[in-house]
Amino acid sequence: MENNYIMIAKTFFGFEEILAKELLMLGAQNVEPGVRMVSFKGDKGFMYKANLALRTALKILKPIKQFKVYNDQSLYKGIQSIDWDDYLGMNDTFVVDVTTNSDYFNHSQFVALKTKDAIVDQFRDKFGKRPDIDKDFPDLRINIHIQKDQCSVALDTSGASLHHRGYRTATNIAPINEVLAAGMLLLSGWDGQGDFLDPMCGSGTILAEAAMIACNIPANINRKEFAFEKWNDWDNDLFDTIMDSLMKKTKEFHYTIKGYDKAPSAVMKAKDNIRNANLDEYVTISQENFFDTQKQSKGPLHMVFNPPYGERLDIDLERFYREIGDTLKQSYPNTNAWFITANLEALKFVGLKPSRKIKLFNGKLEARLVKYEMYEGSKRTKFQNRDNQ
């Protein structure tokens, strides 16, 4: 296809394969997972679609130049070799984001300053006038990535990180990132074909992401804006066409999605956020202490949650994690229970053997996404029954 170009979708560690799968299902070409990123090919319409629909992407970057850098001069020259007036007007604003892993360029602020100088000098030389910097609401966000002696220059098509979905106005003490929540749900195999429970739902992020996956609603349908809307090639009609085609692929959901939290303030915030996301017809939230509850679903139950780690909340971890294990064992048969924790010691107190452990990061904290399979009756009975069939 004509006008296809390479793009890079950034993500969290551990989500590369599921992001690659998402891209393939959306129709991307040349999909190649890397570390915390996946590269792919598509056209402008696909760039709009990727920003709207991808659940596990943090940013979509459009690379425009790659060159070798050895010192300040080679960086300056490389940046100046790009015709910046193709992307920026004199009255536009821009900002430079830098990631660097290089012995020589070990200060991202320095690289950002040198890049800015090269761009504004080019404008001054050509037009006698220069665009300004705006760190908060720039017309163009430029991404510089230096890996040893390789410098990659890309345009940030997304703007603010794509975890800013637009539905969450109220948060509790330790809200989970929306992309992390979506990735956990996809890794857990959640597909909307059964009942769902988040027994410690906080501000409702996992519930919102679970409902959007179940109904195939685009992840960023509620987002206010994307960076590409300020570009000079912005095509409003094309964007509306893409949005309409995505909305035609949404589907009905015939099961239940429930959230519990024992704090009345969290329940209120979660309900607000679910309402903001227009998902209240799919999600019910009630004030319950998980440890006093029992499974309500007749069929299999899918559970995903983010219990407190003891990082920001003052709890007796040993007792708390033991109660998680006891509640699952005694009150939640026929349940696949997944949760994330950065407190790897606390997992010992659950008293159950996880059938899966996946390494992830919650912010800077190394964490594990663990799965506990709770059978109807004992595990032994389950397998005896299977053998007798």
C-alpha positions as CSV (number, residue, x, y, z in Angstrom):
1,M,0.0,0.0,0.0
2,E,1.2,3.5,-0.7
3,N,2.0,6.0,2.0
4,N,2.8,3.3,4.6
5,Y,5.6,4.1,7.0
6,I,7.2,2.6,10.1
7,M,5.8,3.5,13.5
8,I,6.8,2.5,17.0
9,A,4.3,1.7,19.8
10,K,5.9,2.1,23.2
11,T,4.7,-0.1,26.1
12,F,5.6,-1.6,29.5
13,F,8.0,-4.4,30.0
14,G,6.1,-7.7,29.6
15,F,3.4,-6.4,27.3
16,E,5.4,-6.6,24.0
17,E,3.8,-9.8,22.8
18,I,0.2,-8.8,23.6
19,L,0.7,-5.4,22.0
20,A,2.1,-7.1,18.9
21,K,-1.1,-9.3,18.9
22,E,-3.3,-6.2,19.2
23,L,-1.5,-4.6,16.3
24,L,-1.9,-7.6,14.1
25,M,-5.6,-7.8,14.9
26,L,-6.0,-4.2,14.0
27,G,-4.4,-4.8,10.6
28,A,-0.8,-3.5,11.1
29,Q,1.9,-4.8,8.7
30,N,5.5,-5.8,9.5
31,V,4.8,-6.2,13.2
32,E,8.1,-6.7,15.2
33,P,8.2,-6.8,19.0
34,G,11.3,-5.3,20.7
35,V,12.0,-4.3,24.3
36,R,9.2,-2.2,25.7
37,M,8.1,-1.4,22.1
38,V,6.7,-2.9,18.9
39,S,7.5,-1.6,15.5
40,F,5.0,-1.8,12.7
41,K,3.9,-0.3,9.4
42,G,0.7,1.5,8.5
43,D,-0.7,4.7,6.9
44,K,-2.1,7.9,8.4
45,G,-5.5,6.3,9.0
46,F,-3.9,3.4,10.8
47,M,-1.9,5.8,12.9
48,Y,-5.2,7.4,14.0
49,K,-6.6,3.9,14.6
50,A,-3.6,2.7,16.7
51,N,-4.0,5.7,19.0
52,L,-7.7,5.2,19.4
53,A,-7.8,1.5,19.8
54,L,-4.6,0.0,21.3
55,R,-5.1,-0.9,24.9
56,T,-1.4,-1.7,25.8
57,A,0.4,1.2,24.0
58,L,1.7,4.2,25.9
59,K,2.8,6.2,22.8
60,I,2.8,5.9,19.0
61,L,5.9,7.4,17.5
62,K,6.5,8.2,13.9
63,P,10.3,8.1,13.1
64,I,11.5,10.6,10.6
65,K,15.3,10.3,10.6
66,Q,18.1,8.2,12.0
67,F,21.8,9.1,12.1
68,K,25.0,8.4,13.9
69,V,26.1,10.8,16.7
70,Y,29.5,11.0,18.3
71,N,29.5,14.5,19.8
72,D,27.5,17.8,20.1
73,Q,28.4,18.8,16.5
74,S,27.1,15.5,14.9
75,L,23.9,15.8,16.9
76,Y,23.4,19.4,15.9
77,K,24.1,18.6,12.2
78,G,21.9,15.6,12.2
79,I,18.9,17.6,13.6
80,Q,19.6,20.4,11.1
81,S,19.5,17.9,8.2
82,I,15.7,17.6,8.7
83,D,13.5,20.2,7.0
84,W,11.6,21.3,10.1
85,D,9.3,23.6,8.3
86,D,7.6,20.4,6.9
87,Y,6.4,19.8,10.4
88,L,6.4,23.2,12.2
89,G,5.1,26.7,11.4
90,M,6.9,29.8,12.7
91,N,4.0,30.5,15.0
92,D,3.8,26.9,16.3
93,T,5.2,25.7,19.5
94,F,7.2,22.5,20.2
95,V,8.9,20.5,22.9
96,V,11.6,17.9,22.9
97,D,11.5,14.6,24.9
98,V,14.7,12.7,25.2
99,T,15.7,9.1,26.1
100,T,19.4,8.4,26.0
101,N,21.6,5.4,26.7
102,S,25.1,6.6,25.7
103,D,28.4,7.3,27.4
104,Y,28.8,10.6,25.7
105,F,25.2,11.9,25.8
106,N,24.4,11.1,29.4
107,H,22.2,14.1,30.2
108,S,18.8,14.2,28.5
109,Q,18.4,17.9,29.2
110,F,21.6,18.7,27.3
111,V,20.4,16.7,24.3
112,A,17.0,18.5,24.4
113,L,18.7,21.9,24.5
114,K,21.0,21.0,21.6
115,T,18.1,19.7,19.6
116,K,16.1,22.9,20.3
117,D,19.0,25.1,19.3
118,A,19.4,23.2,15.9
119,I,15.7,23.6,15.1
120,V,15.4,27.3,16.1
121,D,18.6,28.2,14.3
122,Q,17.3,26.6,11.1
123,F,14.2,28.7,11.3
124,R,16.1,31.9,12.1
125,D,18.4,31.3,9.1
126,K,15.5,30.6,6.7
127,F,12.9,33.1,7.9
128,G,14.4,35.4,10.5
129,K,11.9,34.2,13.0
130,R,11.6,31.1,15.3
131,P,8.9,28.9,16.9
132,D,8.7,28.9,20.7
133,I,8.9,26.1,23.2
134,D,5.7,25.1,25.1
135,K,6.3,22.2,27.6
136,D,2.6,21.8,28.4
137,F,0.6,22.2,25.2
138,P,3.0,22.1,22.3
139,D,1.8,21.9,18.6
140,L,4.6,19.4,18.0
141,R,6.2,16.9,20.4
142,I,9.6,15.7,19.1
143,N,11.1,12.4,20.5
144,I,14.8,11.9,20.5
145,H,16.2,8.4,21.3
146,I,19.9,7.9,21.5
147,Q,21.2,4.3,21.8
148,K,25.0,4.4,22.0
149,D,25.9,6.1,18.7
150,Q,22.5,5.8,17.0
151,C,20.1,8.8,17.2
152,S,16.5,8.3,16.2
153,V,14.2,11.3,15.7
154,A,10.5,10.7,15.8
155,L,7.3,12.7,16.0
156,D,5.1,11.8,19.0
157,T,1.6,11.2,17.4
158,S,-0.1,10.7,20.8
159,G,0.9,13.6,23.0
160,A,0.1,12.8,26.7
161,S,0.7,9.1,27.4
162,L,-2.1,6.9,26.1
163,H,-2.9,5.7,29.6
164,H,-4.7,9.0,30.0
165,R,-7.9,7.5,28.7
166,G,-10.1,10.5,29.7
167,Y,-12.6,8.7,32.0
168,R,-10.7,8.8,35.3
169,T,-11.3,12.1,37.2
170,A,-11.3,10.7,40.7
171,T,-8.5,8.5,42.0
172,N,-7.8,6.8,45.3
173,I,-4.5,6.6,47.2
174,A,-2.7,4.2,44.8
175,P,-4.5,4.1,41.4
176,I,-3.3,1.6,38.8
177,N,-2.2,2.8,35.4
178,E,-4.8,2.2,32.8
179,V,-2.4,0.6,30.3
180,L,-1.1,-1.7,33.1
181,A,-4.7,-2.7,34.0
182,A,-5.5,-3.4,30.3
183,G,-2.3,-5.5,29.9
184,M,-3.0,-7.5,33.0
185,L,-6.5,-8.3,31.8
186,L,-5.3,-9.4,28.4
187,L,-2.5,-11.5,29.9
188,S,-5.1,-13.1,32.2
189,G,-7.1,-14.2,29.1
190,W,-10.1,-12.0,29.9
191,D,-12.3,-11.9,26.8
192,G,-15.7,-11.0,28.1
193,Q,-17.0,-14.6,27.9
194,G,-18.0,-15.0,31.5
195,D,-18.6,-13.1,34.8
196,F,-15.9,-10.8,36.1
197,L,-15.0,-9.5,39.6
198,D,-12.5,-7.0,40.9
199,P,-12.8,-7.5,44.7
200,M,-10.6,-4.5,45.6
201,C,-11.6,-2.1,42.9
202,G,-10.3,1.2,44.2
203,S,-11.1,3.9,41.7
204,G,-12.5,1.4,39.2
205,T,-9.7,1.3,36.5
206,I,-9.6,-2.5,36.1
207,L,-13.4,-2.6,35.9
208,A,-13.5,0.1,33.2
209,E,-10.8,-1.6,31.1
210,A,-12.5,-5.0,31.6
211,A,-15.8,-3.6,30.3
212,M,-14.1,-2.0,27.3
213,I,-12.4,-5.3,26.4
214,A,-15.6,-7.2,26.9
215,C,-17.6,-4.9,24.5
216,N,-14.6,-4.2,22.2
217,I,-14.9,-0.5,22.8
218,P,-11.8,1.5,21.6
219,A,-9.5,2.1,24.6
220,N,-9.2,5.9,24.0
221,I,-12.8,6.7,22.9
222,N,-13.1,9.1,25.9
223,R,-9.8,10.9,25.4
224,K,-10.0,14.6,24.7
225,E,-7.2,15.0,22.2
226,F,-4.2,13.4,20.4
227,A,-1.0,15.2,19.3
228,F,-1.7,14.5,15.6
229,E,-4.8,16.8,15.7
230,K,-2.4,19.8,15.7
231,W,-0.4,18.6,12.8
232,N,-0.6,20.4,9.4
233,D,-1.8,17.2,7.7
234,W,-4.6,16.6,10.2
235,D,-7.6,15.0,8.4
236,N,-10.7,15.4,10.5
237,D,-12.9,13.4,8.0
238,L,-10.5,10.5,7.9
239,F,-10.4,10.5,11.7
240,D,-14.2,10.4,11.9
241,T,-14.3,7.5,9.4
242,I,-11.8,5.5,11.5
243,M,-13.8,6.3,14.7
244,D,-17.1,5.2,13.1
245,S,-15.6,1.9,11.8
246,L,-14.2,1.1,15.2
247,M,-17.5,1.9,16.9
248,K,-19.3,-0.5,14.5
249,K,-17.2,-3.3,15.8
250,T,-18.3,-3.0,19.4
251,K,-20.3,-5.9,20.7
252,E,-23.0,-6.8,23.3
253,F,-21.9,-8.2,26.7
254,H,-24.2,-10.9,28.3
255,Y,-22.5,-11.5,31.7
256,T,-21.7,-9.4,34.8
257,I,-18.8,-7.1,35.8
258,K,-18.7,-6.4,39.5
259,G,-16.5,-4.4,41.7
260,Y,-16.1,-4.4,45.5
261,D,-14.3,-2.0,47.8
262,K,-14.6,-1.7,51.6
263,A,-14.0,2.1,51.5
264,P,-17.1,4.2,50.8
265,S,-14.9,6.9,49.3
266,A,-13.4,4.4,46.8
267,V,-16.8,3.1,45.8
268,M,-18.0,6.7,45.1
269,K,-14.9,7.4,43.0
270,A,-15.2,4.2,41.1
271,K,-18.9,4.8,40.3
272,D,-18.0,8.3,39.1
273,N,-15.3,7.0,36.8
274,I,-17.4,4.2,35.4
275,R,-20.1,6.8,34.7
276,N,-17.6,9.1,33.0
277,A,-16.6,6.2,30.7
278,N,-20.3,5.6,29.9
279,L,-19.9,2.0,31.1
280,D,-22.4,2.0,34.0
281,E,-24.8,-0.3,32.1
282,Y,-22.2,-3.0,32.2
283,V,-20.5,-2.5,35.7
284,T,-22.0,-2.6,39.2
285,I,-20.0,-1.5,42.2
286,S,-20.8,-2.1,45.9
287,Q,-19.3,-1.5,49.3
288,E,-18.1,-4.9,50.5
289,N,-15.1,-6.3,52.4
290,F,-13.9,-9.0,50.0
291,F,-13.0,-11.2,53.0
292,D,-16.7,-11.3,54.1
293,T,-18.0,-12.2,50.6
294,Q,-18.8,-15.3,48.7
295,K,-18.9,-16.1,45.0
296,Q,-22.2,-15.0,43.5
297,S,-21.8,-16.3,39.9
298,K,-23.2,-19.7,39.0
299,G,-20.7,-20.4,36.3
300,P,-16.9,-19.8,36.1
301,L,-15.7,-16.5,37.5
302,H,-12.7,-14.4,36.2
303,M,-11.1,-12.2,38.9
304,V,-8.4,-9.6,38.5
305,F,-7.3,-7.2,41.2
306,N,-4.6,-5.0,42.5
307,P,-4.3,-5.5,46.3
308,P,-2.5,-3.0,48.5
309,Y,1.3,-3.6,48.7
310,G,2.0,-1.9,52.0
311,E,4.0,0.7,50.0
312,R,1.5,3.5,50.6
313,L,-1.1,1.8,52.8
314,D,-0.6,0.8,56.3
315,I,-1.7,-2.8,56.6
316,D,-0.6,-6.1,58.3
317,L,0.7,-7.7,55.1
318,E,1.1,-11.2,56.5
319,R,-2.5,-11.3,57.8
320,F,-3.9,-9.5,54.7
321,Y,-2.4,-11.9,52.2
322,R,-3.3,-14.9,54.3
323,E,-6.9,-13.7,54.2
324,I,-6.8,-13.4,50.4
325,G,-5.8,-17.0,50.2
326,D,-8.4,-18.2,52.8
327,T,-11.2,-16.3,51.1
328,L,-10.3,-17.7,47.6
329,K,-10.1,-21.2,49.1
330,Q,-13.2,-21.2,51.1
331,S,-15.6,-18.9,49.2
332,Y,-14.6,-18.7,45.5
333,P,-14.8,-22.2,43.8
334,N,-14.6,-22.4,40.0
335,T,-12.6,-19.1,39.9
336,N,-9.5,-18.0,38.0
337,A,-8.1,-15.3,40.3
338,W,-5.3,-13.1,39.1
339,F,-3.6,-10.3,41.1
340,I,-0.5,-8.1,40.9
341,T,1.8,-7.4,43.7
342,A,5.2,-5.8,44.1
343,N,5.6,-7.4,47.5
344,L,7.1,-10.7,46.5
345,E,7.5,-11.8,50.2
346,A,3.8,-11.3,50.8
347,L,3.0,-14.0,48.2
348,K,4.3,-16.7,50.6
349,F,1.4,-15.9,53.0
350,V,-1.3,-16.6,50.5
351,G,-1.0,-20.3,51.2
352,L,-1.8,-21.3,47.7
353,K,0.5,-22.3,44.8
354,P,0.2,-19.9,41.9
355,S,-0.2,-21.7,38.5
356,R,1.4,-18.7,36.7
357,K,3.8,-15.9,37.6
358,I,4.5,-13.1,35.1
359,K,7.1,-10.5,35.8
360,L,5.8,-6.9,35.3
361,F,6.6,-3.5,36.7
362,N,4.1,-1.3,38.5
363,G,5.7,2.1,38.1
364,K,9.4,1.5,39.1
365,L,8.4,-1.4,41.4
366,E,9.2,-4.9,40.1
367,A,6.0,-6.9,40.4
368,R,4.4,-10.3,39.7
369,L,1.1,-11.0,38.1
370,V,0.0,-14.3,39.7
371,K,-2.8,-16.7,38.9
372,Y,-4.6,-19.0,41.3
373,E,-7.0,-21.6,39.9
374,M,-9.8,-22.3,42.4
375,Y,-11.6,-25.5,41.4
376,E,-15.1,-26.6,42.2
377,G,-14.5,-29.0,45.1
378,S,-10.9,-30.2,45.4
379,K,-8.4,-30.2,42.5
380,R,-8.0,-34.0,42.9
381,T,-11.8,-34.5,42.5
382,K,-11.7,-32.4,39.4
383,F,-9.1,-34.6,37.7
384,Q,-10.8,-37.8,38.9
385,N,-14.0,-36.6,37.4
386,R,-12.3,-35.8,34.1
387,D,-10.7,-39.3,34.1
388,N,-14.1,-41.0,34.6
389,Q,-15.8,-39.2,31.7
